[in-house]
Amino acid sequence: SDLIVKVGPPVEDEMDLLQDGQILLSALNLGGTTPEFLHHLMRLKITAIGFEFIRDPDGTFPLVRMMHEITGSMAIQIAGRYLESTEGGKGVMLGGISGVPPATVVILGADVIGEWAARTALGYGAHVIVLDTELGALRDLEHTLDRNVTTAVASEHYLRQAVHSADVVVGAMMAGGERSPLLITEDMVQSMSPGGVIVDAVMDQGGCVETSRPTTHSDPVYRRHDVIHYCVPNMPSNAARTATYALSHVLVPYLLRIGEAGSINEALWRDEGL
């Protein structure tokens, strides 16, 4: 095949199957790749187009946004499951019931992942607190969600206060193409009540909780200081059908334009978003 389309970058077993001059369209996760991976692509003269760098004329990154929307929504869905007693959680519902207050969900980051985590948590009826280092991002989120969330600047004081009161903490703080900032320290995690849940939704960028370490879909959680940690990179792959449809809706127009251009060089020349 002249063109290979994948969700994630090629794994080690797939690298040997690549051929000279092919076009690779996938997430590249450059922050987590090795020099050997990049050198292999260069030796084969492969044109690699990263999902995370495809940009629309209005400056947005449609594939990244779509995956982040799924990640944010899934983070709350997952947190609700691990709060249940059968999973070793606190045995509380996100939304509570009449006469019983809802769970407190603390979200770090007011970008797309944080926004969709907040939307989903509000849909469950949870009490939602969002912290971010950028006041403008918090203001935009309050406007988008009609001021239904509590917001605070992510200073050490507010972080400690929020994490201590949290039933669920969602790590959603991004830093462009760099490693996510490490905002939640180990002693903050220790202050959470037993059976609380941390979903570090930015493990692809290194995570933003000091006690986070990468886990897998087959073994997704571990306990640290009696707090359940869910730290699976590439969370959308666990909602494979939704993620596939979402990717297809965004990718197909680009694939058609590459085909119409006749060559990858011509396509890159015509479409600066690639």
Secondary structure as UniProt FT lines:
FT   STRAND          3..5
FT   HELIX           12..15
FT   TURN            16..17
FT   TURN            20..21
FT   STRAND          23..26
FT   HELIX           30..32
FT   HELIX           35..43
FT   TURN            44..45
FT   STRAND          47..50
FT   HELIX           51..53
FT   TURN            57..58
FT   HELIX           62..82
FT   HELIX           85..87
FT   TURN            98..99
FT   STRAND          104..108
FT   HELIX           112..124
FT   STRAND          127..132
FT   HELIX           135..144
FT   TURN            145..147
FT   STRAND          150..153
FT   HELIX           156..165
FT   STRAND          168..171
FT   TURN            176..177
FT   HELIX           186..190
FT   TURN            194..195
FT   STRAND          197..200
FT   TURN            201..202
FT   HELIX           203..205
FT   TURN            210..211
FT   STRAND          221..224
FT   TURN            225..226
FT   STRAND          227..230
FT   HELIX           235..239
FT   HELIX           240..261
FT   HELIX           264..270
FT   TURN            272..273
//
